[in-house]
């Protein structure tokens, strides 16, 4: 999934400190990394701002999954160049940094292409941001993308309780980074490195601090999160299932999720955890990418469409109410109409509650970029429209199936109107609740009255109800 957000960064600095604006492109891991950067900079005297014009430092935390995402960054840098020129004409400080996967992949080329950039920092070196900024202040252009694999998790910030509370009742917790799968369309192994699992003790300790600070729902993050492996507190080897069981014992943690998974790492123990753990939410994002075995082989996915279908069947046998989510790429080199039809058939057979779908975009340095028989853009666009129309029907159908049901919802924040709150369903959908449903952080049972395009409406939360209250 690729998106653009202004990620939350910590609070706690005085009004006289410098301000940092962090714009996040890409997946949940990048959102988490933006928080890490904010934590590191808070200790160096920076406070967050949501307005780029107010910032003394702008960081673009980038995604390199698709060409369009990278080009968006360069477009944004063109706009920032004008802001920087105006700021310098006023004699005021204004630093610009590019971080994340584009930074790791392109390094010094970013500064050559966009001289407005002062520093380029890779995903594993965020703890060195203050040092890099000190060098920039001395007049250097800084590129810092080198790291030791064994140090990958050694510099996660010791986030304060105040910072955690500022982020709300849900939180991300990174447990694994990197990828060894080398899908031919994907740049992640080259930008994030090989698969490395964070030690068990560090994960549990951070989860305890999150719970102590009021977090009720924790999402474990990794490029291939279900490849996590380590040793528990007794020194016994455990996988993600064992880690989830340990986290489920922490008082205050009511809900657990994990993303993103690879089908090849979905083992029997993890499936059994979905059956056993009430706190493990009935929602699973399990990318398949294509329904054609020929294309799956070209993608180096190392599973077939039937492997995936049988896996989902096993998961649903263990947890019948689970909502499935997936990723799809259309127009991979060599994809024929017959291959695309196979994808559509797989989608029909699975019945997704949600999914993300994209046109194939060649990434430099990946095997897919050098393949023959690239699909015409117009063909890719037409196929994507057909796929997304089918996925939308399935998403709407799943949402409609919840109407009339009473489901537990985690209350997250105030709603758009005074008489509303917004919560999160077990299936990761936003739910609009009446203000009297419960306090933020509580899990309340509500009856779903209707659906909105991308959310659910609980009984008593409608505009009419608000008018009656007034």
Protein Blocks (a to p, Z undefined) as FASTA:
>chain_A
ZZdddddddehiafkbccdddddehjfklmmmmmmmmmmmmmnopacdfbfklpcbdcdd
ddfkbmklmmmmmmmmmmmmmmmmmmmmnopacddddedjllmmnmmmmmmmmmmbmbdc
dfklmmmmmmmmmmmmnopacddfbdcfklmmmmgccddfklmmmnojbdcddfbecjfk
lpakbcklmmnopaddddfklmmmmmmmmmmnopabdcdddfblmlgccddfkopacdfk
lmmmmmmmpghiabdcdddddfklmcfklmmmmmmmmklccbddddehiacfklmmmnon
opafklmmmmmmmmmmmmmmbccdddddehiahiafklmmmmmmmmmmnopabdcddddd
ddehiaklmpghiacfklmmmmmmmmmmmmmmmmmmmmmmmgopacddddfbdcfbfkbc
cdddfkopacdddfklpcehiacddddfbdcfkbccdehiamklmmmmZZ
